[in-house]
Amino acid sequence: VPDRRGEMDDVVLGFDTLDGYLGEHPYFGAIVGRYANRIGRGRFTLDGIEYTLATNNGPNHLHGGLKGFDKRVWRFQTHQDEASAQLIMTYLSKHMEEGYPGSLKCMVTYELTNDNELKMTYMATTDRPTVLNLTNHSYFNLAGHDAGPIYDHELMLTADHYTPVDEGLIPTGQVAPVAGTVFDFTTPHRIGERIHDVPMTGGYDHNFCLNNRNGSLALCARVHEPKSGRVMEVYTTQPGVQFYTGNFLDGSVEGKGTVYNQHGAFCLETQHWPDSPNKPAFPSVVLRPGQTYSEETILKFSTR
């Protein structure tokens, strides 16, 4: 995307070739499912039946398991007109895939518009009651994918609350106010201002409870990189967003001619809240036959 001088740069971490994405990597650009983020102890109960999932993150289930949606081959078609270019992807997730009940028909559409937007639309139906939480896991550095730490990026989140986590990054069940904490981004703050004060996680890796939770499309986040002038705004219908600062990037992954180190990127993963299948007080993630899962997230790029 262009900076304030019109000079283009790649602001997304990733690989130059398909081979990189076929190997081990930290979900660069992935569609994550069936359940984005963590489910505690890899199990949940739905309609009186306990389901057991793969535990691929210590004792917990992360991002859909050992072979989640990021490791599946999706069918696709493309469409282009004067207003936009679309990539329409479909996938049938079979009953009990990775332990989840229900055959799930999924469609994800990426749309690039003339307004410098990337629109991501998620739709799904099921033939049995199930749980579902889809997101996109792109890593961004608005100074350029190879520009190093994101400490000078300024972040604003429309979230007055967040979900505190235990040592396994599973929500405790509490919904806590951000006021007076390192999690308060209700006004813009440099990401690096308090990143080293975040307990346990080596940076931010937390779900923020968005103020708008009625399912309508609303502003979720705004990120500004002052040197380039690039701005990314995130709009979503989802009730939460996982703000992650690449804490586990350790220089072991080489992509696009560079190695990616800790805090070299940020993710804003719009989502339902982690471990919601085990937290009845959290917004429901249950999808039943006859219902349609429908969520939208828009990334809008500009400069100032």
C-alpha positions in Angstrom: 0.0 0.0 0.0 1.2 3.6 -0.6 2.7 5.8 2.1 2.0 9.5 2.3 4.4 10.2 -0.5 2.7 7.6 -2.7 5.6 5.1 -2.4 4.4 1.5 -2.3 5.5 -1.1 0.2 4.4 -4.6 1.3 2.9 -4.4 4.8 2.0 -8.0 5.3 4.4 -10.7 6.6 4.5 -13.9 4.5 6.4 -15.9 1.9 7.4 -15.4 -1.7 6.5 -18.9 -2.7 3.7 -21.4 -2.0 6.3 -23.8 -0.4 6.6 -21.5 2.6 2.8 -21.7 3.3 2.9 -25.5 3.0 5.5 -25.7 5.8 5.3 -24.7 9.4 4.6 -21.1 10.0 2.6 -19.0 12.5 -0.6 -18.8 10.5 0.6 -16.1 8.1 -2.5 -14.8 6.3 -4.5 -17.9 7.3 -8.3 -18.4 7.4 -8.5 -19.9 10.9 -11.2 -22.4 11.9 -13.2 -24.1 13.0 -12.5 -22.2 16.1 -10.1 -19.3 16.1 -8.1 -18.8 19.3 -8.1 -21.2 22.2 -10.6 -23.7 23.8 -9.5 -24.7 27.3 -8.4 -28.4 27.8 -9.5 -29.1 24.2 -13.1 -30.0 25.2 -16.5 -28.5 25.4 -20.1 -29.6 26.1 -22.9 -28.9 23.7 -26.5 -30.0 24.3 -25.3 -32.4 27.0 -22.6 -34.1 24.8 -18.9 -33.6 25.6 -16.7 -33.2 22.5 -12.9 -33.7 22.7 -10.6 -31.8 20.4 -6.9 -32.0 19.6 -4.6 -30.3 22.1 -2.0 -28.5 20.0 -1.1 -25.7 22.4 0.0 -27.3 25.6 -3.1 -28.7 27.2 -5.4 -26.5 25.1 -6.9 -26.4 21.6 -5.7 -23.6 19.3 -6.9 -22.3 15.9 -8.9 -25.4 14.9 -6.4 -28.1 15.9 -3.7 -30.1 14.2 -5.2 -29.7 10.7 -7.4 -26.6 10.9 -8.8 -24.6 8.1 -5.4 -23.0 7.5 -4.1 -26.4 6.4 -7.1 -27.4 4.1 -7.4 -26.9 0.4 -10.3 -24.7 -0.5 -12.1 -24.5 -3.8 -12.2 -21.0 -5.3 -13.5 -18.8 -8.1 -12.8 -15.2 -8.9 -14.9 -12.3 -10.1 -13.9 -8.9 -11.2 -15.7 -5.8 -12.3 -15.1 -2.0 -12.3 -15.8 -1.7 -8.6 -13.9 -4.6 -7.1 -12.1 -7.9 -7.5 -13.3 -10.9 -5.5 -11.8 -14.3 -4.5 -14.6 -16.6 -3.4 -13.5 -19.7 -1.4 -15.5 -22.7 -0.3 -14.8 -25.6 2.0 -16.9 -28.5 3.3 -15.7 -29.5 6.8 -16.9 -33.0 7.5 -18.7 -34.2 10.7 -16.2 -34.7 13.5 -13.3 -33.2 11.6 -10.7 -32.3 14.3 -13.4 -33.4 16.8 -16.1 -30.8 15.9 -19.7 -32.0 15.3 -21.6 -31.3 12.1 -20.9 -31.1 8.5 -20.1 -27.5 7.9 -20.4 -25.7 4.5 -18.2 -22.6 4.6 -17.8 -19.7 2.1 -15.2 -17.0 2.6 -15.0 -14.0 0.2 -12.1 -11.6 -0.1 -13.0 -8.4 -2.0 -10.6 -5.7 -2.9 -12.4 -2.4 -3.6 -11.4 0.8 -5.4 -11.7 2.5 -1.9 -8.5 0.8 -0.7 -10.4 -1.8 1.3 -10.1 -5.5 1.8 -13.5 -6.9 2.7 -13.6 -10.3 4.3 -17.0 -12.0 4.5 -17.6 -15.3 6.3 -20.7 -17.5 5.9 -21.4 -21.1 7.0 -24.2 -23.6 7.6 -24.3 -26.9 9.5 -26.4 -30.0 9.6 -25.9 -30.6 13.3 -25.4 -28.2 16.3 -21.8 -27.1 16.5 -19.6 -24.2 17.5 -17.9 -21.9 15.1 -15.5 -18.9 15.2 -13.7 -17.8 12.0 -11.0 -15.2 11.5 -8.1 -14.0 9.4 -4.6 -14.2 10.9 -2.6 -11.7 8.8 0.4 -10.1 10.3 0.9 -6.4 9.6 3.8 -3.9 9.8 2.7 -0.6 8.3 6.3 0.6 8.0 6.9 -2.4 5.7 7.0 -6.2 6.4 10.7 -6.1 7.0 10.9 -2.9 9.0 11.4 -4.5 12.4 9.6 -3.7 15.7 6.2 -2.1 15.6 6.7 -0.1 18.8 6.1 3.3 17.1 2.7 2.2 15.6 -0.1 4.0 17.3 -3.2 1.9 18.1 -6.8 2.8 19.1 -9.3 0.1 20.0 -13.1 0.7 20.5 -13.0 -1.6 23.6 -13.7 -0.6 27.2 -13.2 -4.2 28.4 -10.9 -7.2 27.8 -10.9 -10.8 29.0 -8.0 -11.5 31.4 -6.3 -14.9 30.9 -4.5 -17.5 33.0 -1.0 -18.8 32.3 -2.3 -20.9 29.4 -3.9 -17.8 27.8 -7.4 -19.2 28.6 -9.9 -16.5 29.7 -10.6 -16.6 33.4 -14.3 -15.8 32.7 -13.9 -12.2 34.0 -14.7 -9.3 31.7 -12.5 -6.5 33.1 -12.3 -2.8 32.4 -9.2 -1.6 30.5 -9.2 1.8 32.3 -6.0 2.3 34.2 -4.3 -0.8 32.7 -1.8 -1.5 29.9 -4.8 -2.7 27.9 -6.4 0.8 27.6 -6.3 1.8 23.9 -9.5 3.7 24.0 -7.3 6.7 23.0 -4.3 6.1 20.8 -1.1 4.8 22.3 2.2 3.7 20.9 2.2 -0.1 20.9 5.7 -0.1 22.4 4.8 2.3 25.2 3.6 -0.5 27.6 4.3 -3.7 25.7 7.0 -4.8 28.1 4.7 -4.3 31.1 2.1 -6.8 29.8 2.1 -9.7 32.3 3.1 -13.3 31.3 2.8 -13.2 27.5 5.9 -11.3 26.3 3.6 -8.7 24.7 0.0 -8.4 23.8 -2.0 -11.6 23.0 -5.4 -10.7 24.4 -9.0 -10.5 23.4 -10.6 -7.1 23.6 -14.4 -6.9 24.1 -15.6 -4.5 21.5 -18.1 -1.9 22.6 -20.4 -2.7 19.6 -21.7 -6.2 20.1 -25.0 -6.1 18.3 -23.8 -7.7 15.1 -23.7 -4.5 13.0 -20.6 -3.3 11.2 -18.6 -0.8 13.3 -15.1 0.6 13.8 -13.0 -1.8 15.8 -9.4 -0.5 15.5 -7.3 2.2 14.0 -3.5 1.9 13.5 -1.2 4.7 12.4 2.4 4.4 11.5 3.8 7.9 11.9 7.0 7.6 9.7 5.1 6.4 6.6 1.8 8.0 7.4 0.0 4.8 6.7 -3.3 4.1 8.5 -5.2 0.9 8.7 -8.8 0.9 10.1 -10.6 -2.3 11.0 -14.4 -2.5 10.9 -16.2 -5.7 12.0 -19.5 -7.3 12.9 -17.7 -9.5 15.5 -17.9 -8.9 19.2 -14.1 -9.2 19.9 -10.6 -8.7 18.5 -7.4 -10.5 19.4 -4.6 -8.0 19.5 -1.4 -9.9 19.1 2.1 -8.5 18.8 4.1 -11.3 17.2 5.5 -12.4 20.6 6.4 -15.9 19.3 8.2 -14.6 16.2 11.8 -15.6 17.0 13.8 -15.2 13.8 13.3 -18.9 12.8 10.9 -18.1 10.0 12.4 -16.5 6.8 9.9 -15.0 4.5 10.1 -12.6 1.6 13.9 -12.3 1.9 14.0 -11.5 5.6 13.7 -13.1 9.0 10.8 -12.1 11.2 11.7 -11.3 14.8 9.7 -10.8 18.0 7.3 -7.8 17.9 8.0 -7.4 14.2 4.2 -7.3 13.3 0.8 -7.1 14.8 -2.4 -9.0 14.3 -6.0 -7.8 14.8 -8.0 -11.0 14.6 -11.7 -10.1 14.7 -13.5 -12.9 16.5 -15.8 -14.3 19.1 -14.1 -14.5 22.5 -11.7 -17.3 23.3 -13.1 -20.4 25.1 -16.6 -19.2 24.6 -17.9 -22.8 24.3 -17.0 -23.2 28.0 -18.1 -19.7 29.1 -21.9 -19.5 29.1 -21.7 -15.8 29.9 -19.7 -15.0 26.8 -21.5 -14.2 23.5 -22.7 -17.5 22.0 -20.8 -19.3 19.3 -23.3 -22.1 18.8 -24.5 -22.6 15.2 -27.6 -24.8 14.7 -29.2 -26.3 11.6 -31.3 -23.7 9.8 -29.1 -20.9 10.9 -26.5 -19.1 8.9 -23.2 -17.9 10.3 -22.5 -14.5 8.8 -19.6 -12.2 9.8 -17.8 -9.4 8.0 -14.5 -7.6 8.6 -13.2 -4.7 6.5 -9.6 -3.4 6.4 -9.4 0.1 5.1 -6.0 1.7 4.2 -5.3 5.4 4.0 -2.5 7.9 4.9 -2.2 11.1 6.9 
